[in-house]
Amino acid sequence: MTRLVPMRNAAYPRFLDEAVTGYARDNVAAGRWPADEALELSRDEFSRLLPAGLETADHRIYEIEDEAGGHVVGFVWLAFVPKGTMK
C-alpha cells in the first residue's frame, strides 16, 4: 500500500530539480522548445507556477510513500484554479 503525505521541506529542492529537468526534456522532445533554452524556460515556468515553493497558495504537493518501507515512490502536485482561468 501507499499513502500521500504532504511534501517535506527537505524534499522540495530535489523534487524541483527533477521536475524542472524532466519538464525541459519533455518540451524538447515534443518540439516545443529548443534544447539550448529548455532548462531556462522550464525554470521560468516553475518560478511562475510555484513562486513561494511549497507555500504557494492553491497548490499542494504530496509525496507518495510506500507504507511498508517508508520510501518515497513518487509525488502528486495539485493546483486549484477557478474554472476558465487556465491558459
C-alpha positions as CSV (number, residue, x, y, z in Angstrom):
1,M,0.0,0.0,0.0
2,T,1.0,3.6,-0.5
3,R,-0.1,6.8,1.2
4,L,0.0,10.5,0.4
5,V,1.9,12.7,2.8
6,P,2.5,16.5,2.4
7,M,5.9,17.1,0.8
8,R,8.5,17.8,3.4
9,N,10.6,21.0,3.1
10,A,13.8,18.9,2.8
11,A,12.4,17.0,-0.2
12,Y,11.4,20.1,-2.2
13,P,14.8,21.0,-3.7
14,R,15.2,17.5,-5.1
15,F,11.6,17.5,-6.4
16,L,12.1,20.9,-8.1
17,D,15.3,19.9,-9.7
18,E,13.9,16.7,-11.1
19,A,10.6,18.3,-12.2
20,V,12.4,21.2,-14.0
21,T,14.8,18.9,-15.7
22,G,12.0,16.5,-16.8
23,Y,9.8,19.3,-18.0
24,A,12.6,20.7,-20.1
25,R,13.4,17.3,-21.6
26,D,9.7,16.7,-22.4
27,N,9.3,20.0,-24.1
28,V,12.4,19.5,-26.2
29,A,11.2,16.0,-27.2
30,A,7.8,17.4,-28.2
31,G,9.5,20.0,-30.4
32,R,8.1,23.0,-28.3
33,W,11.4,24.3,-27.0
34,P,15.0,24.4,-28.4
35,A,17.4,22.3,-26.4
36,D,19.7,25.2,-25.6
37,E,16.9,27.2,-24.0
38,A,14.9,24.4,-22.4
39,L,16.3,24.5,-18.8
40,E,15.9,28.3,-18.5
41,L,12.4,28.2,-19.9
42,S,11.5,25.4,-17.5
43,R,12.9,27.2,-14.5
44,D,11.0,30.3,-15.5
45,E,7.8,28.3,-15.8
46,F,8.2,26.7,-12.3
47,S,9.1,30.1,-10.8
48,R,5.8,31.4,-12.2
49,L,3.8,28.4,-11.1
50,L,5.3,28.0,-7.6
51,P,6.6,31.4,-6.6
52,A,6.5,30.5,-2.9
53,G,7.6,26.9,-3.3
54,L,5.6,24.6,-1.0
55,E,3.8,27.6,0.5
56,T,2.3,28.7,-2.9
57,A,-1.4,29.5,-2.4
58,D,-3.8,27.0,-4.0
59,H,-1.0,24.4,-4.7
60,R,-0.4,21.2,-2.8
61,I,2.4,18.8,-3.4
62,Y,2.4,15.4,-1.8
63,E,4.9,12.6,-1.6
64,I,3.6,9.1,-2.4
65,E,5.1,6.9,0.3
66,D,5.3,3.2,0.4
67,E,3.8,2.3,3.8
68,A,5.8,-0.9,4.3
69,G,9.3,0.6,3.8
70,G,8.6,4.3,4.2
71,H,10.3,5.1,0.9
72,V,9.0,7.8,-1.4
73,V,8.0,6.3,-4.7
74,G,6.5,9.4,-6.4
75,F,4.7,12.6,-6.0
76,V,1.3,14.3,-6.7
77,W,1.0,18.1,-7.4
78,L,-2.5,19.6,-7.2
79,A,-3.3,23.1,-8.3
80,F,-6.7,24.6,-7.5
81,V,-7.7,27.0,-10.3
82,P,-11.0,28.7,-10.9
83,K,-12.8,27.3,-13.9
84,G,-11.9,29.1,-17.1
85,T,-8.6,30.7,-15.9
86,M,-6.2,28.1,-17.3
87,K,-4.2,29.3,-20.3
